[in-house]
Amino acid sequence: MDLVIHLADEAATLRAGAAVAEIALPGAWIALEGPLGAGKTTLARGIARGLGLDEEVPVTSPTFALVQEYETRPRFVHGDLYRLTHPSELEPLGLLEALDEGAVMALEWALPFRAELGEPELLLRLSHHEEGGRGLVVEGRGRERFVVALRAAVARDPSL
């Protein structure tokens, strides 16, 4: 059974990202899936903030840069692989090296490259929710740890 969470607004999406950061394992990657405008970059911003990135440092979509790195503990890498067409295009981006070095990585549009990257720790599928806000479907081997972190976040802030 899928875990489906309703994220009422941007703040809830950021808090969900912070919960992901709490359980993120160094050297693991998180798949962010969903249509344009579904909140993938907002969720990545929440992960970065949860890993300690200062609020003044902007976290923007890596659509044109493909990969952006942030100095956090562990280092956070946010990538958008939408424009890649072949696995050989991964090597110059340094993604496998970043994983080997213990970075936490959130990748948009990365599922076609699972053979090269391995299975994601979490697969987070975002969608536009019928009642407003967003829907978040959580899959992957890190799902149970995410549930525990999210419950703790809700206990600290019931508005989530």
N, C-alpha and C positions, 0 to 999 in steps of 0.2 A: 504494500500500500504506500502510495506516495505521500510525503509530508508536504502539505500545501499551506503557505502562510500568506495572509493578506497584509500588505504594507500600505498603510493608509496615505502616506505622504513621503516627501524626500527625507524628513528626519527619521522616519521608521526605516527607510532603506539604508540610511547611514548607520543606524543602530544595528541592523542586521549584519552589515559589513563588519562592524566592530566585533560582533559575536563570532564571525568567521575568523577574524584576527586572533581571537582568544584561543582557538583550537588549531590554528594553522601550524603545520609542522614544517620546520626548515627542510628545504629540498623537495617540497610537494607543490603540485600545481592545482589550481582551482579553475574549472571551466565555467565561463559565464556565457549563457546562451539566451537569445531572445531577439525579438524584432527591434528595428531602429527605434530609439526613444523609449525603450522599456525600462531603462535604469541601470544598465550594465556599468557605465562609468561611475554613476552615483554609488553603486554597491562597491566598486573598486576604491572609491574615495573613502568610504567607511572602513574598508580593510586597511588602507594606508594610515588613516587616523588612529585606528585601533592598534596598529603596530608602532605608533608613536610619532607619526609625521606631524609637524607643526601645522596648526590651522592656517597659517599665513602662506604656506606652500601650496600652490594650485595643483590639483590633480585633474587633468583634462584627458579627453579621449585621445588615444594614441593612433587614431585612424590613419593619419598621414605619416607620422614618425614610425609607426608599427610597434615600437617598444619604447617605454619610458621607465626609468629606474628611479627609485626614491631611497634616500638614506634613512632607513629605519633599522630596528633590531628585531628579527633578521631583516636583511635588505628586501625591499618589495619591488617586484617587476610587474608592470601592467602592459599587456600586449594586445594587439588587435590583428588577427591573422586573416581577416576577411579578404584582403587582396592577394594573398598567396595562392598559387595554383599548383605548386609541386613541393614535395618534401625537401628537395635540395635547397629551397629558399629559406629553410629554418636555420641552417648552419651559420650564415653571416650575421644572424640576429643574436647569436650567443645564448640562446635559451637553455640549451642542454648544459652548457658550462655554468650558467647561473644556478640551475637546479643542483648540479654537482657541488657548487660552492655554498649551498644551503639557503638560497633565496626562497622567499615565498612568492609564488607567481600566480597572478590572475590573468587568464587569457580569454579574450573574446573570440568567437568563431574558430575555436581550436580543435573541435572534435574530429574533423577529417585527418588530423595529424596524431591521433592516439597511438598509432603503430610506432611513431618516432618518439613521442613524449611519454608514453606509458599511460595508464589509466589515471584520471584526475582523482585527487583526494575527495573533492566535492564537485558535483555537477549542479550548478545553480541555474535554473531556467526561469527567466523573468518574462512576464506578460502583462499587457494592459488589462486591468481588472474591470469587470462589468460595472461594479458599483463605484468606480473611481479608484485611484491608487494603482497598485501593482499586485500581481500574484507572484509568489516565489515558490517553485517546486524544488525540493532539496533531495538529491540522490547522491550515492557514492559511499565509499567505506567510512568516511568521516562524518556521516549523517548523525549518528547517535551522539558523538561529541558535540556537534553543532546544536542539537536539541538541548543538551545539558547547559551549554553556554548561553543559548537563547533564553532558557528558563531563568538562569541567574540574572541575565540582563533585564528581564521582565520584573523579577523580584526587586531589582534596584530601581527600575523606572517602569511602573505599571502602564504608562501611556504607550508602550511599544505594542 
